[in-house]
């Protein structure tokens, strides 16, 4: 029948699996010691290899070659693996391990060559080696090579061979000055001889495990215990101490009361009968033991009254007594009769007998209990357990959370309750007692409503794997005392940024669906010291920049091994610690702060170059050219039905005729522009005003050459007047102004106020003094005049050149009076 179990037993089993007789020697501890990234792991186990493949990645930290056909390790098998920290070569039929094979792996800390055919413990010189497993080989003695004297950092050594039956006095001499703290010895075969003093030479052993059965000949076992007392060992584990059906009548643990340093004793997978238990427990009660555990024990009653243990007149030091996995194959139920006075000092017991006034921890995990099976009607649990503080009901058959709430109010001293791995349902509202500050509901399918059934008095809360998909601020709004929160293995996609838990020190959100962790999400946890967030599908992008580069990694116990990228594809399965990006590429504010000065500096340089190269003038000319092009296209339809004789009529002062005749007219006419010049093209005999009007109306544009002389000319004013009126009524952009020289605004006569207004409204071309700019000037001017389609200039073949006609001042004055009269 299976009885009760206690938490410490699970810890013992786990320890034995890691450092004992399983195939995973040093597994968990060594893995954490060596591996920082999953990309540096190479598992080549079970591939029928006959040799170590080459080449292998030079940055490997973990290499598993187990279950292959290697046979030998020698030469340069591990060349290039200078960073290799964990090497596992089990079940490979190894018969030889050459000493020089490890010269290429100076960083090796964990070596496992168990389950092979080694006929002798191999030589090796590895200064950083911490864990060495040589169990389940075929060496006939435990003789340690002299080279082990160089293993100054060796902490855990596991030795065991089915061919070794004794431990001689000199076998472990090379370890006498080592810092060895854990030693595992044996492979399940009888130890026929042990030389006194063999273990006493190693003064640093803290944990000793022996896997060897004894039956009848206990002198060897007692000599071994005496030496362990000399070493000051604090924890002893004996595996298969007595084989099945062994009739124990002796007292092999007689030396135990004289071993003050031993604090913990664990007996694993052993046949024990009731007569031995009575003698054994007397030695335990008289010793300094603090913790006693039985794991997977087969109990046999060889006394008629079963197990009887009466009061001893001695102060008991034992505080924890654990029975985990007791097997009983006899027909009748076993009988345990233990005096309450003998166990009154226990603070933790798994096999409950009666009222225990000092019991503080009760673990009833992994049974078939239900609400009615534990809380019996009429039973006062407070009276039975007046000092009970920690209660574990994990892995049972509890269903109703509300009924548990009611019953917990009857246990007024319990501070911690474990209800994990049950089948709980949220049936009715819950009201938990105020003294209960720790609750575990892990591995119960409760969903998002679970927060409504909790107490704000809780300080530790485990809701791992409870089916939670999201958390709202109001769910945890009142939990001001909460220090530890477990949300592992749920379906959370985001950690809200508005959560406020001022006392929270530990948060577990690993194995969810969280892709990024932002600084705002952790801002509500000012006291946070531990964050476990591994095994989430992180996105390697700017969303993870803060977490990867700025968050304090000392708060992450699982960093960097459990943090990998899921997207984008190029980073898939890579360690999050290998993701690199710059702060500038991820922070918009910083980008603006950096780019703004750059833009200002570039603009300043461009502005300076623009100014030095007369960019303003060139820009004006370009703007004039662009405007003329646009206007020409817009007015093409308007001018399709109109015909002009000239491209332009030139209006200028007679005193500027040299520049007009020498530069303006030749330059434009060579380009095919038809010009009307009054000295050349006015019709003799007609009124001057009629000639002006006729030339303005017969020309596509009117070109005014502005200068100080222009504003002093009466005729120029008339020409401007008629051209302006034509622009208003027929063609708005028919006026072109050429500024031959600067004209101060205060020098314009009153009659030229119209010109002043036009110059403010229209763009004009300014004659440049520099020759290099004059080419652009002529190009812009020609472009403006060529906007008119040649089809518009119907009848224009060549410019008609007539004899020059001089106009007398008298004729001009008469014409002026005529204009005034007509107006």
Secondary structure as UniProt FT lines:
FT   HELIX           7..19
FT   TURN            25..26
FT   HELIX           27..34
FT   HELIX           38..40
FT   STRAND          41..43
FT   TURN            45..46
FT   TURN            58..59
FT   STRAND          62..64
FT   STRAND          72..73
FT   TURN            75..80
FT   TURN            82..83
FT   STRAND          86..88
FT   STRAND          96..97
FT   HELIX           99..104
FT   TURN            106..107
FT   STRAND          110..112
FT   TURN            127..128
FT   STRAND          131..137
FT   HELIX           146..150
FT   TURN            152..153
FT   STRAND          156..161
FT   TURN            162..163
FT   STRAND          166..167
FT   TURN            169..172
FT   HELIX           173..175
FT   TURN            176..177
FT   STRAND          182..185
FT   STRAND          193..194
FT   TURN            196..201
FT   TURN            203..204
FT   STRAND          207..211
FT   HELIX           219..231
FT   STRAND          235..239
FT   TURN            244..245
FT   TURN            252..253
FT   HELIX           254..258
FT   TURN            260..261
FT   STRAND          264..268
FT   STRAND          271..273
FT   HELIX           274..285
FT   STRAND          291..300
FT   TURN            304..305
FT   STRAND          307..309
FT   STRAND          320..327
FT   STRAND          336..338
FT   TURN            340..345
FT   STRAND          348..349
FT   TURN            357..358
FT   STRAND          361..363
FT   HELIX           371..374
FT   TURN            377..378
FT   HELIX           381..384
FT   TURN            385..387
FT   STRAND          390..392
FT   HELIX           401..408
FT   TURN            409..410
FT   TURN            412..413
FT   STRAND          416..418
FT   TURN            434..435
FT   STRAND          438..440
FT   TURN            442..443
FT   HELIX           448..453
FT   TURN            456..457
FT   STRAND          460..462
FT   TURN            464..465
FT   HELIX           473..476
FT   TURN            477..478
FT   TURN            480..481
FT   STRAND          484..486
FT   TURN            488..489
FT   TURN            497..498
FT   TURN            502..503
FT   STRAND          506..508
FT   HELIX           519..522
FT   TURN            523..524
FT   TURN            526..527
FT   STRAND          530..532
FT   STRAND          538..539
FT   HELIX           542..544
FT   HELIX           545..549
FT   HELIX           553..555
FT   TURN            557..562
FT   STRAND          564..567
FT   HELIX           569..571
FT   TURN            572..573
FT   HELIX           576..578
FT   HELIX           583..586
FT   HELIX           588..612
FT   TURN            613..614
FT   HELIX           615..634
FT   TURN            635..641
FT   STRAND          646..651
FT   HELIX           654..656
FT   HELIX           657..659
FT   HELIX           660..664
FT   HELIX           665..670
FT   TURN            671..672
FT   STRAND          675..677
FT   HELIX           678..681
FT   TURN            684..685
FT   HELIX           688..697
FT   STRAND          699..706
FT   TURN            708..709
FT   HELIX           710..712
FT   HELIX           714..729
FT   TURN            732..733
FT   STRAND          735..739
FT   HELIX           745..747
FT   HELIX           750..752
FT   HELIX           753..761
FT   STRAND          765..766
FT   HELIX           771..785
FT   TURN            786..787
FT   TURN            790..792
FT   TURN            794..795
FT   HELIX           809..822
//
